């Protein structure tokens, strides 16, 4: 039994009494306190009362960001990224001891993009290929020749040919189909 006394709502209580009041085990209470950086038992009690932790239906971990306890999903909404982006950033930016930065640090990092302190880059530039006298990307070629990017990529891969050759194959196939349709119309009318 713990003998340390803690002030909870102006009343002095032991850890056992606090755990009993919250209907949790002493171990669960100590784990929560440790998880939140050794904060006061009063803060833990307040979080249980505000339903921020401890309910059976809400098992999401809470983090202190901007002075309030929020989930990873709520933090991601605030900065306009996906939760996995914040999770990945925290995992990739561990210190020399392997400890992840706090969620508040991750949110601060991504806020710099929102405020314009850091610039987001659009990504890699699509490669251009020589097609009928000009350079086009797969996307531009698909739009110009009325097909899909996947059809062009599939053709270049299947026939081990260039984008230019894939376009020529596409056009010759369309010409053959058009000729076949015209002949069918002429034979049908005769």
Backbone as JSON Lines, residues from 0, in Angstrom:
{"i":0,"aa":"X","n":[0.83,-1.19,0.0],"ca":[0.0,0.0,0.0],"c":[0.87,1.25,0.0]}
{"i":1,"aa":"X","n":[0.5,2.19,-0.87],"ca":[1.26,3.42,-0.99],"c":[0.89,4.39,0.13]}
{"i":2,"aa":"X","n":[1.9,5.02,0.71],"ca":[1.67,5.94,1.83],"c":[1.74,7.41,1.4]}
{"i":3,"aa":"X","n":[2.17,7.68,0.16],"ca":[2.29,9.07,-0.3],"c":[0.91,9.7,-0.38]}
{"i":4,"aa":"X","n":[0.83,10.94,0.02],"ca":[-0.43,11.66,0.04],"c":[-0.43,12.69,-1.1]}
{"i":5,"aa":"X","n":[-1.55,12.76,-1.83],"ca":[-1.68,13.67,-2.96],"c":[-2.95,14.49,-2.8]}
{"i":6,"aa":"X","n":[-2.86,15.75,-3.19],"ca":[-4.01,16.65,-3.09],"c":[-4.88,16.49,-4.33]}
{"i":7,"aa":"X","n":[-6.09,15.96,-4.14],"ca":[-7.05,15.78,-5.22],"c":[-8.3,16.55,-4.86]}
{"i":8,"aa":"X","n":[-8.57,17.61,-5.6],"ca":[-9.74,18.46,-5.37],"c":[-9.79,18.98,-3.93]}
{"i":9,"aa":"X","n":[-8.64,19.32,-3.36],"ca":[-8.57,19.86,-2.01],"c":[-8.64,18.8,-0.92]}
{"i":10,"aa":"X","n":[-8.67,17.55,-1.29],"ca":[-8.73,16.45,-0.34],"c":[-7.46,15.63,-0.48]}
{"i":11,"aa":"X","n":[-6.84,15.27,0.61],"ca":[-5.6,14.51,0.58],"c":[-5.92,13.02,0.52]}
{"i":12,"aa":"X","n":[-5.34,12.35,-0.52],"ca":[-5.64,10.94,-0.76],"c":[-4.36,10.19,-1.09]}
{"i":13,"aa":"X","n":[-4.36,8.88,-0.8],"ca":[-3.26,8.02,-1.21],"c":[-3.53,7.55,-2.64]}
{"i":14,"aa":"X","n":[-2.53,6.94,-3.26],"ca":[-2.67,6.43,-4.61],"c":[-3.74,5.34,-4.65]}
{"i":15,"aa":"X","n":[-3.79,4.51,-3.59],"ca":[-4.81,3.46,-3.52],"c":[-6.21,4.06,-3.5]}
{"i":16,"aa":"X","n":[-6.39,5.13,-2.77],"ca":[-7.71,5.78,-2.68],"c":[-8.09,6.43,-4.03]}
{"i":17,"aa":"X","n":[-7.1,7.01,-4.69],"ca":[-7.36,7.63,-6.0],"c":[-7.78,6.56,-6.99]}
{"i":18,"aa":"X","n":[-7.06,5.43,-7.0],"ca":[-7.38,4.33,-7.91],"c":[-8.77,3.79,-7.63]}
{"i":19,"aa":"X","n":[-9.11,3.65,-6.37],"ca":[-10.44,3.15,-5.99],"c":[-11.52,4.13,-6.43]}
{"i":20,"aa":"X","n":[-11.27,5.43,-6.27],"ca":[-12.23,6.45,-6.68],"c":[-12.49,6.41,-8.19]}
{"i":21,"aa":"X","n":[-11.44,6.14,-8.97],"ca":[-11.57,6.11,-10.43],"c":[-11.98,4.74,-10.96]}
{"i":22,"aa":"X","n":[-12.05,3.74,-10.07],"ca":[-12.4,2.37,-10.45],"c":[-11.38,1.78,-11.41]}
{"i":23,"aa":"X","n":[-10.1,2.01,-11.12],"ca":[-9.01,1.41,-11.89],"c":[-8.02,0.82,-10.89]}
{"i":24,"aa":"X","n":[-7.11,0.0,-11.39],"ca":[-6.09,-0.57,-10.51],"c":[-5.01,0.48,-10.25]}
{"i":25,"aa":"X","n":[-4.27,0.25,-9.18],"ca":[-3.16,1.15,-8.85],"c":[-2.14,1.12,-9.98]}
{"i":26,"aa":"X","n":[-1.9,-0.06,-10.53],"ca":[-0.93,-0.21,-11.63],"c":[-1.38,0.59,-12.85]}
{"i":27,"aa":"X","n":[-2.66,0.51,-13.19],"ca":[-3.18,1.26,-14.35],"c":[-3.01,2.75,-14.13]}
{"i":28,"aa":"X","n":[-3.23,3.2,-12.92],"ca":[-3.07,4.62,-12.6],"c":[-1.6,5.04,-12.73]}
{"i":29,"aa":"X","n":[-0.7,4.2,-12.24],"ca":[0.73,4.51,-12.34],"c":[1.21,4.51,-13.79]}
{"i":30,"aa":"X","n":[0.68,3.57,-14.59],"ca":[1.06,3.5,-16.0],"c":[0.6,4.76,-16.72]}
{"i":31,"aa":"X","n":[-0.64,5.19,-16.46],"ca":[-1.15,6.42,-17.07],"c":[-0.27,7.61,-16.69]}
{"i":32,"aa":"X","n":[0.06,7.7,-15.43],"ca":[0.87,8.83,-14.96],"c":[2.25,8.81,-15.62]}
{"i":33,"aa":"X","n":[2.85,7.65,-15.72],"ca":[4.15,7.53,-16.36],"c":[4.06,7.88,-17.84]}
{"i":34,"aa":"X","n":[3.0,7.41,-18.49],"ca":[2.81,7.65,-19.91],"c":[2.7,9.14,-20.23]}
{"i":35,"aa":"X","n":[2.13,9.9,-19.31],"ca":[1.98,11.33,-19.51],"c":[3.09,12.13,-18.83]}
{"i":36,"aa":"X","n":[4.25,11.54,-18.72],"ca":[5.44,12.26,-18.28],"c":[5.5,12.54,-16.79]}
{"i":37,"aa":"X","n":[4.86,11.71,-15.97],"ca":[4.93,11.91,-14.53],"c":[4.12,13.11,-14.06]}
{"i":38,"aa":"X","n":[3.05,13.42,-14.75],"ca":[2.21,14.57,-14.37],"c":[1.53,14.3,-13.03]}
{"i":39,"aa":"X","n":[0.86,15.28,-12.51],"ca":[0.23,15.14,-11.2],"c":[-0.96,14.21,-11.26]}
{"i":40,"aa":"X","n":[-1.29,13.63,-10.11],"ca":[-2.47,12.76,-10.04],"c":[-3.74,13.57,-10.25]}
{"i":41,"aa":"X","n":[-3.73,14.84,-9.89],"ca":[-4.9,15.7,-10.12],"c":[-5.2,15.8,-11.62]}
{"i":42,"aa":"X","n":[-4.15,15.93,-12.42],"ca":[-4.34,16.0,-13.87],"c":[-4.91,14.69,-14.41]}
{"i":43,"aa":"X","n":[-4.41,13.57,-13.9],"ca":[-4.92,12.26,-14.32],"c":[-6.4,12.14,-13.93]}
{"i":44,"aa":"X","n":[-6.76,12.54,-12.73],"ca":[-8.16,12.49,-12.28],"c":[-9.02,13.36,-13.18]}
{"i":45,"aa":"X","n":[-8.55,14.56,-13.48],"ca":[-9.32,15.46,-14.35],"c":[-9.51,14.85,-15.74]}
{"i":46,"aa":"X","n":[-8.47,14.19,-16.25],"ca":[-8.58,13.57,-17.57],"c":[-9.59,12.42,-17.55]}
{"i":47,"aa":"X","n":[-9.61,11.64,-16.48],"ca":[-10.61,10.58,-16.36],"c":[-12.01,11.18,-16.31]}
{"i":48,"aa":"X","n":[-12.18,12.25,-15.57],"ca":[-13.49,12.89,-15.44],"c":[-13.97,13.48,-16.76]}
{"i":49,"aa":"X","n":[-13.03,14.05,-17.52],"ca":[-13.4,14.65,-18.81],"c":[-13.52,13.6,-19.92]}
{"i":50,"aa":"X","n":[-13.38,12.33,-19.53],"ca":[-13.49,11.21,-20.47],"c":[-12.4,11.24,-21.54]}
{"i":51,"aa":"X","n":[-11.26,11.83,-21.19],"ca":[-10.15,11.86,-22.13],"c":[-9.36,10.56,-22.1]}
{"i":52,"aa":"X","n":[-9.41,9.86,-20.98],"ca":[-8.76,8.55,-20.88],"c":[-9.62,7.65,-20.02]}
{"i":53,"aa":"X","n":[-9.45,6.38,-20.22],"ca":[-10.05,5.44,-19.3],"c":[-11.35,4.81,-19.7]}
{"i":54,"aa":"X","n":[-12.06,5.36,-20.69],"ca":[-13.31,4.72,-21.04],"c":[-13.03,3.49,-21.88]}
{"i":55,"aa":"X","n":[-13.9,2.51,-21.8],"ca":[-13.69,1.27,-22.54],"c":[-13.89,1.48,-24.04]}
{"i":56,"aa":"X","n":[-14.68,2.47,-24.41],"ca":[-14.94,2.71,-25.83],"c":[-13.88,3.59,-26.48]}
{"i":57,"aa":"X","n":[-13.16,4.36,-25.7],"ca":[-12.14,5.25,-26.25],"c":[-10.77,4.8,-25.79]}
{"i":58,"aa":"X","n":[-10.07,4.09,-26.65],"ca":[-8.76,3.56,-26.28],"c":[-7.62,4.32,-26.96]}
{"i":59,"aa":"X","n":[-7.92,5.45,-27.58],"ca":[-6.9,6.2,-28.3],"c":[-5.98,6.93,-27.34]}
{"i":60,"aa":"X","n":[-4.71,6.88,-27.63],"ca":[-3.71,7.57,-26.82],"c":[-3.86,9.07,-27.0]}
{"i":61,"aa":"X","n":[-3.72,9.83,-25.93],"ca":[-3.82,11.29,-25.97],"c":[-2.44,11.9,-25.8]}
{"i":62,"aa":"X","n":[-2.26,13.05,-26.45],"ca":[-0.99,13.79,-26.39],"c":[-1.3,15.25,-26.08]}
{"i":63,"aa":"X","n":[-0.39,15.89,-25.35],"ca":[-0.56,17.31,-25.03],"c":[-0.06,18.13,-26.21]}
{"i":64,"aa":"X","n":[-1.0,18.81,-26.9],"ca":[-0.68,19.68,-28.03],"c":[-1.47,20.95,-27.86]}
{"i":65,"aa":"X","n":[-0.8,22.08,-27.91],"ca":[-1.45,23.4,-27.78],"c":[-2.25,23.52,-26.49]}
{"i":66,"aa":"X","n":[-1.76,22.91,-25.41],"ca":[-2.41,23.05,-24.12],"c":[-3.63,22.16,-23.9]}
{"i":67,"aa":"X","n":[-3.88,21.22,-24.8],"ca":[-5.0,20.29,-24.59],"c":[-4.59,18.89,-25.01]}
{"i":68,"aa":"X","n":[-5.28,17.91,-24.47],"ca":[-4.99,16.5,-24.75],"c":[-5.81,16.08,-25.95]}
{"i":69,"aa":"X","n":[-5.11,15.69,-27.02],"ca":[-5.8,15.3,-28.25],"c":[-5.21,14.0,-28.8]}
{"i":70,"aa":"X","n":[-5.96,13.37,-29.69],"ca":[-5.5,12.13,-30.33],"c":[-4.63,12.47,-31.54]}
{"i":71,"aa":"X","n":[-3.98,11.46,-32.06],"ca":[-3.16,11.61,-33.26],"c":[-4.02,12.08,-34.43]}
{"i":72,"aa":"X","n":[-5.21,11.53,-34.55],"ca":[-6.11,11.89,-35.65],"c":[-6.51,13.37,-35.57]}
{"i":73,"aa":"X","n":[-6.8,13.84,-34.36],"ca":[-7.16,15.25,-34.18],"c":[-5.98,16.16,-34.52]}
{"i":74,"aa":"X","n":[-4.79,15.76,-34.15],"ca":[-3.59,16.55,-34.46],"c":[-3.37,16.61,-35.97]}
{"i":75,"aa":"X","n":[-3.58,15.48,-36.64],"ca":[-3.4,15.44,-38.1],"c":[-4.39,16.36,-38.79]}
{"i":76,"aa":"X","n":[-5.62,16.4,-38.3],"ca":[-6.63,17.31,-38.87],"c":[-6.19,18.77,-38.74]}
{"i":77,"aa":"X","n":[-5.61,19.1,-37.61],"ca":[-5.2,20.5,-37.37],"c":[-4.16,20.98,-38.36]}
{"i":78,"aa":"X","n":[-3.27,20.1,-38.79],"ca":[-2.2,20.53,-39.7],"c":[-2.43,20.08,-41.13]}
{"i":79,"aa":"X","n":[-3.53,19.4,-41.39],"ca":[-3.88,19.04,-42.76],"c":[-3.07,17.91,-43.37]}
{"i":80,"aa":"X","n":[-2.66,16.96,-42.55],"ca":[-1.95,15.78,-43.06],"c":[-2.67,14.53,-42.57]}
{"i":81,"aa":"X","n":[-2.24,13.38,-43.08],"ca":[-2.82,12.12,-42.63],"c":[-2.15,11.69,-41.32]}
{"i":82,"aa":"X","n":[-2.86,10.95,-40.47],"ca":[-2.25,10.49,-39.22],"c":[-0.98,9.69,-39.44]}
{"i":83,"aa":"X","n":[-0.93,8.89,-40.51],"ca":[0.28,8.09,-40.74],"c":[1.48,8.98,-41.08]}
{"i":84,"aa":"X","n":[1.23,10.18,-41.59],"ca":[2.32,11.11,-41.89],"c":[2.98,11.56,-40.59]}
{"i":85,"aa":"X","n":[2.14,11.93,-39.6],"ca":[2.69,12.34,-38.3],"c":[3.41,11.17,-37.62]}
{"i":86,"aa":"X","n":[2.8,9.99,-37.69],"ca":[3.39,8.81,-37.07],"c":[4.75,8.51,-37.71]}
{"i":87,"aa":"X","n":[4.82,8.6,-39.03],"ca":[6.08,8.32,-39.75],"c":[7.14,9.36,-39.42]}
{"i":88,"aa":"X","n":[6.74,10.64,-39.35],"ca":[7.71,11.69,-39.05],"c":[8.31,11.47,-37.67]}
{"i":89,"aa":"X","n":[7.46,11.1,-36.72],"ca":[7.96,10.86,-35.36],"c":[8.93,9.68,-35.34]}
{"i":90,"aa":"X","n":[8.64,8.63,-36.09],"ca":[9.51,7.45,-36.11],"c":[10.84,7.75,-36.8]}
{"i":91,"aa":"X","n":[10.83,8.59,-37.82],"ca":[12.03,8.88,-38.59],"c":[12.93,9.92,-37.93]}
{"i":92,"aa":"X","n":[12.42,10.63,-36.94],"ca":[13.2,11.7,-36.32],"c":[13.51,11.42,-34.86]}
{"i":93,"aa":"X","n":[13.87,10.21,-34.56],"ca":[14.23,9.83,-33.19],"c":[15.57,10.47,-32.81]}
{"i":94,"aa":"X","n":[15.76,10.69,-31.51],"ca":[17.04,11.24,-31.06],"c":[18.09,10.12,-30.97]}
{"i":95,"aa":"X","n":[19.28,10.44,-30.48],"ca":[20.37,9.46,-30.45],"c":[20.08,8.29,-29.51]}
{"i":96,"aa":"X","n":[19.1,8.44,-28.6],"ca":[18.73,7.37,-27.68],"c":[17.54,6.56,-28.2]}
{"i":97,"aa":"X","n":[17.04,6.91,-29.38],"ca":[15.92,6.18,-29.96],"c":[14.56,6.65,-29.5]}
{"i":98,"aa":"X","n":[14.5,7.81,-28.84],"ca":[13.23,8.33,-28.33],"c":[12.58,9.21,-29.39]}
{"i":99,"aa":"X","n":[11.3,8.96,-29.64],"ca":[10.57,9.74,-30.64],"c":[10.31,11.14,-30.13]}
{"i":100,"aa":"X","n":[10.23,12.12,-31.04],"ca":[9.8,13.46,-30.62],"c":[8.32,13.41,-30.22]}
{"i":101,"aa":"X","n":[7.9,14.39,-29.46],"ca":[6.5,14.43,-29.03],"c":[5.6,14.76,-30.21]}
{"i":102,"aa":"X","n":[4.32,14.49,-30.05],"ca":[3.37,14.83,-31.1],"c":[3.3,16.35,-31.28]}
{"i":103,"aa":"X","n":[3.5,17.09,-30.2],"ca":[3.5,18.55,-30.29],"c":[4.63,19.03,-31.21]}
{"i":104,"aa":"X","n":[5.79,18.38,-31.15],"ca":[6.9,18.74,-32.03],"c":[6.57,18.41,-33.49]}
{"i":105,"aa":"X","n":[5.9,17.28,-33.71],"ca":[5.51,16.92,-35.06],"c":[4.5,17.92,-35.62]}
{"i":106,"aa":"X","n":[3.56,18.33,-34.8],"ca":[2.56,19.32,-35.23],"c":[3.25,20.65,-35.54]}
{"i":107,"aa":"X","n":[4.2,21.05,-34.7],"ca":[4.95,22.29,-34.95],"c":[5.72,22.21,-36.26]}
{"i":108,"aa":"X","n":[6.29,21.04,-36.54],"ca":[7.04,20.84,-37.8],"c":[6.11,21.05,-39.0]}
{"i":109,"aa":"X","n":[4.94,20.45,-39.0],"ca":[4.03,20.56,-40.14],"c":[3.31,21.91,-40.19]}
{"i":110,"aa":"X","n":[3.23,22.6,-39.08],"ca":[2.63,23.94,-39.1],"c":[3.5,24.92,-39.89]}
{"i":111,"aa":"X","n":[4.79,24.66,-39.92],"ca":[5.69,25.53,-40.68],"c":[5.32,25.53,-42.15]}
{"i":112,"aa":"X","n":[4.79,24.42,-42.65],"ca":[4.34,24.37,-44.05],"c":[3.07,25.21,-44.24]}
{"i":113,"aa":"X","n":[2.2,25.19,-43.23],"ca":[0.95,25.95,-43.32],"c":[1.23,27.44,-43.29]}
{"i":114,"aa":"X","n":[2.13,27.85,-42.41],"ca":[2.43,29.28,-42.27],"c":[3.36,29.79,-43.36]}
{"i":115,"aa":"X","n":[3.95,28.88,-44.12],"ca":[4.83,29.3,-45.22],"c":[6.29,29.41,-44.83]}
{"i":116,"aa":"X","n":[6.64,29.05,-43.59],"ca":[8.05,29.09,-43.19],"c":[8.87,28.07,-43.97]}
{"i":117,"aa":"X","n":[8.23,26.95,-44.3],"ca":[8.87,25.92,-45.13],"c":[8.02,25.75,-46.37]}
{"i":118,"aa":"X","n":[8.68,25.41,-47.46],"ca":[7.99,25.26,-48.73],"c":[7.8,23.79,-49.04]}
{"i":119,"aa":"X","n":[6.58,23.43,-49.42],"ca":[6.33,22.06,-49.86],"c":[6.68,21.94,-51.32]}
{"i":120,"aa":"X","n":[7.36,20.88,-51.64],"ca":[7.75,20.65,-53.02],"c":[6.78,19.67,-53.66]}
{"i":121,"aa":"X","n":[6.47,19.88,-54.93],"ca":[5.44,19.07,-55.57],"c":[5.84,17.62,-55.83]}
{"i":122,"aa":"X","n":[7.09,17.29,-55.74],"ca":[7.51,15.92,-56.0],"c":[8.38,15.85,-57.24]}
{"i":123,"aa":"X","n":[8.57,14.65,-57.72],"ca":[9.45,14.49,-58.87],"c":[8.75,14.94,-60.16]}
{"i":124,"aa":"X","n":[9.54,15.3,-61.13],"ca":[9.04,15.75,-62.42],"c":[8.95,14.54,-63.34]}
{"i":125,"aa":"X","n":[7.83,14.39,-64.02],"ca":[7.62,13.24,-64.89],"c":[8.61,13.25,-66.05]}
{"i":126,"aa":"X","n":[9.09,12.07,-66.42],"ca":[10.04,11.93,-67.52],"c":[9.32,12.13,-68.85]}
{"i":127,"aa":"X","n":[10.0,12.8,-69.77],"ca":[9.41,13.06,-71.09],"c":[10.05,12.14,-72.13]}
{"i":128,"aa":"X","n":[9.21,11.7,-73.09],"ca":[9.65,10.79,-74.13],"c":[9.35,11.39,-75.5]}
{"i":129,"aa":"X","n":[10.17,11.04,-76.49],"ca":[10.01,11.55,-77.84],"c":[8.85,10.81,-78.51]}
{"i":130,"aa":"X","n":[7.79,11.55,-78.85],"ca":[6.61,10.96,-79.49],"c":[6.22,11.83,-80.67]}
{"i":131,"aa":"X","n":[6.37,11.3,-81.88],"ca":[5.94,11.99,-83.1],"c":[6.41,13.44,-83.18]}
{"i":132,"aa":"X","n":[7.68,13.66,-82.96],"ca":[8.25,14.99,-83.14],"c":[8.2,15.91,-81.94]}
{"i":133,"aa":"X","n":[7.75,15.43,-80.79],"ca":[7.75,16.28,-79.59],"c":[7.94,15.42,-78.34]}
{"i":134,"aa":"X","n":[8.33,16.08,-77.25],"ca":[8.52,15.38,-76.0],"c":[7.23,15.43,-75.18]}
{"i":135,"aa":"X","n":[6.76,14.24,-74.75],"ca":[5.53,14.14,-73.95],"c":[5.75,13.19,-72.78]}
{"i":136,"aa":"X","n":[5.02,13.44,-71.7],"ca":[4.98,12.48,-70.6],"c":[3.93,11.43,-70.93]}
{"i":137,"aa":"X","n":[3.88,10.35,-70.17],"ca":[2.85,9.34,-70.39],"c":[1.46,9.96,-70.24]}
{"i":138,"aa":"X","n":[1.31,10.83,-69.25],"ca":[0.0,11.47,-69.01],"c":[-0.41,12.34,-70.19]}
{"i":139,"aa":"X","n":[0.52,13.15,-70.67],"ca":[0.22,14.03,-71.82],"c":[-0.09,13.21,-73.07]}
{"i":140,"aa":"X","n":[0.66,12.13,-73.29],"ca":[0.42,11.28,-74.46],"c":[-0.94,10.6,-74.36]}
{"i":141,"aa":"X","n":[-1.32,10.17,-73.17],"ca":[-2.62,9.52,-72.98],"c":[-3.75,10.51,-73.27]}
{"i":142,"aa":"X","n":[-3.61,11.74,-72.83],"ca":[-4.65,12.75,-73.1],"c":[-4.72,13.08,-74.59]}
{"i":143,"aa":"X","n":[-3.57,13.25,-75.22],"ca":[-3.54,13.64,-76.62],"c":[-4.08,12.55,-77.53]}
{"i":144,"aa":"X","n":[-3.79,11.28,-77.22],"ca":[-4.19,10.19,-78.1],"c":[-5.41,9.41,-77.56]}
{"i":145,"aa":"X","n":[-6.11,10.0,-76.63],"ca":[-7.4,9.5,-76.12],"c":[-7.33,8.05,-75.63]}
{"i":146,"aa":"X","n":[-6.45,7.82,-74.69],"ca":[-6.32,6.51,-74.06],"c":[-5.95,6.74,-72.59]}
{"i":147,"aa":"X","n":[-5.59,5.69,-71.9],"ca":[-5.19,5.84,-70.5],"c":[-3.69,5.65,-70.34]}
{"i":148,"aa":"X","n":[-3.18,6.2,-69.25],"ca":[-1.75,6.01,-68.95],"c":[-1.43,4.54,-68.78]}
{"i":149,"aa":"X","n":[-2.33,3.83,-68.07],"ca":[-2.09,2.41,-67.83],"c":[-2.03,1.61,-69.12]}
{"i":150,"aa":"X","n":[-2.88,1.95,-70.09],"ca":[-2.85,1.24,-71.38],"c":[-1.52,1.46,-72.07]}
{"i":151,"aa":"X","n":[-1.01,2.69,-72.03],"ca":[0.28,2.98,-72.67],"c":[1.42,2.28,-71.95]}
{"i":152,"aa":"X","n":[1.42,2.35,-70.63],"ca":[2.49,1.69,-69.86],"c":[2.45,0.18,-70.07]}
{"i":153,"aa":"X","n":[1.25,-0.38,-70.09],"ca":[1.11,-1.81,-70.31],"c":[1.64,-2.22,-71.68]}
{"i":154,"aa":"X","n":[1.33,-1.43,-72.68],"ca":[1.8,-1.73,-74.04],"c":[3.32,-1.65,-74.14]}
{"i":155,"aa":"X","n":[3.9,-0.6,-73.55],"ca":[5.37,-0.47,-73.61],"c":[6.04,-1.62,-72.88]}
{"i":156,"aa":"X","n":[5.45,-2.06,-71.81],"ca":[6.04,-3.16,-71.04],"c":[5.84,-4.5,-71.76]}
{"i":157,"aa":"X","n":[4.63,-4.75,-72.23],"ca":[4.3,-6.03,-72.88],"c":[5.11,-6.24,-74.15]}
{"i":158,"aa":"X","n":[5.26,-5.19,-74.95],"ca":[5.96,-5.31,-76.22],"c":[7.4,-4.82,-76.16]}
{"i":159,"aa":"X","n":[7.84,-4.42,-74.97],"ca":[9.21,-3.95,-74.76],"c":[9.57,-2.89,-75.81]}
{"i":160,"aa":"X","n":[8.71,-1.88,-75.88],"ca":[8.92,-0.84,-76.89],"c":[8.87,0.55,-76.25]}
{"i":161,"aa":"X","n":[9.15,1.56,-77.05],"ca":[9.13,2.94,-76.57],"c":[7.69,3.47,-76.54]}
{"i":162,"aa":"X","n":[7.51,4.62,-75.95],"ca":[6.19,5.26,-75.93],"c":[5.76,5.6,-77.35]}
{"i":163,"aa":"X","n":[6.69,6.04,-78.17],"ca":[6.4,6.36,-79.56],"c":[5.86,5.13,-80.3]}
{"i":164,"aa":"X","n":[6.51,3.99,-80.11],"ca":[6.07,2.75,-80.76],"c":[4.7,2.32,-80.22]}
{"i":165,"aa":"X","n":[4.46,2.53,-78.93],"ca":[3.15,2.17,-78.35],"c":[2.04,3.02,-78.97]}
{"i":166,"aa":"X","n":[2.31,4.31,-79.2],"ca":[1.33,5.19,-79.84],"c":[1.07,4.73,-81.27]}
{"i":167,"aa":"X","n":[2.13,4.37,-82.0],"ca":[1.96,3.87,-83.38],"c":[1.12,2.58,-83.39]}
{"i":168,"aa":"X","n":[1.37,1.67,-82.44],"ca":[0.57,0.45,-82.34],"c":[-0.9,0.79,-82.09]}
{"i":169,"aa":"X","n":[-1.13,1.74,-81.18],"ca":[-2.49,2.15,-80.85],"c":[-3.2,2.71,-82.09]}
{"i":170,"aa":"X","n":[-2.51,3.57,-82.83],"ca":[-3.11,4.17,-84.02],"c":[-3.37,3.13,-85.11]}
{"i":171,"aa":"X","n":[-2.44,2.21,-85.3],"ca":[-2.65,1.19,-86.34],"c":[-3.8,0.26,-85.95]}
{"i":172,"aa":"X","n":[-3.94,-0.06,-84.68],"ca":[-5.06,-0.88,-84.23],"c":[-6.39,-0.16,-84.46]}
{"i":173,"aa":"X","n":[-6.42,1.12,-84.14],"ca":[-7.63,1.91,-84.36],"c":[-7.97,2.0,-85.85]}
{"i":174,"aa":"X","n":[-6.94,2.13,-86.7],"ca":[-7.17,2.18,-88.15],"c":[-7.76,0.86,-88.64]}
{"i":175,"aa":"X","n":[-7.2,-0.26,-88.2],"ca":[-7.72,-1.58,-88.6],"c":[-9.17,-1.74,-88.15]}
{"i":176,"aa":"X","n":[-9.49,-1.33,-86.92],"ca":[-10.86,-1.44,-86.41],"c":[-11.81,-0.56,-87.21]}
{"i":177,"aa":"X","n":[-11.37,0.64,-87.57],"ca":[-12.2,1.55,-88.37],"c":[-12.46,0.96,-89.75]}
{"i":178,"aa":"X","n":[-11.42,0.39,-90.36],"ca":[-11.58,-0.24,-91.68],"c":[-12.57,-1.4,-91.6]}
{"i":179,"aa":"X","n":[-12.44,-2.22,-90.56],"ca":[-13.33,-3.36,-90.37],"c":[-14.78,-2.9,-90.2]}
{"i":180,"aa":"X","n":[-14.98,-1.83,-89.44],"ca":[-16.33,-1.28,-89.23],"c":[-16.92,-0.72,-90.53]}
{"i":181,"aa":"X","n":[-16.09,-0.05,-91.32],"ca":[-16.56,0.52,-92.6],"c":[-16.95,-0.61,-93.55]}
{"i":182,"aa":"X","n":[-16.11,-1.66,-93.63],"ca":[-16.43,-2.8,-94.49],"c":[-17.72,-3.49,-94.04]}
{"i":183,"aa":"X","n":[-17.91,-3.6,-92.72],"ca":[-19.13,-4.23,-92.22],"c":[-20.35,-3.44,-92.61]}
{"i":184,"aa":"X","n":[-20.23,-2.12,-92.59],"ca":[-21.36,-1.25,-93.0],"c":[-21.61,-1.4,-94.47]}
{"i":185,"aa":"X","n":[-20.56,-1.41,-95.32],"ca":[-20.71,-1.53,-96.78],"c":[-21.28,-2.9,-97.18]}
{"i":186,"aa":"X","n":[-20.79,-3.94,-96.52],"ca":[-21.29,-5.28,-96.85],"c":[-22.73,-5.44,-96.39]}
{"i":187,"aa":"X","n":[-23.05,-4.86,-95.28],"ca":[-24.41,-4.94,-94.76],"c":[-25.4,-4.18,-95.63]}
{"i":188,"aa":"X","n":[-24.98,-3.1,-96.34],"ca":[-25.87,-2.32,-97.19],"c":[-25.98,-2.91,-98.58]}
{"i":189,"aa":"X","n":[-25.04,-3.7,-99.02],"ca":[-25.04,-4.23,-100.39],"c":[-26.03,-5.27,-100.63]}
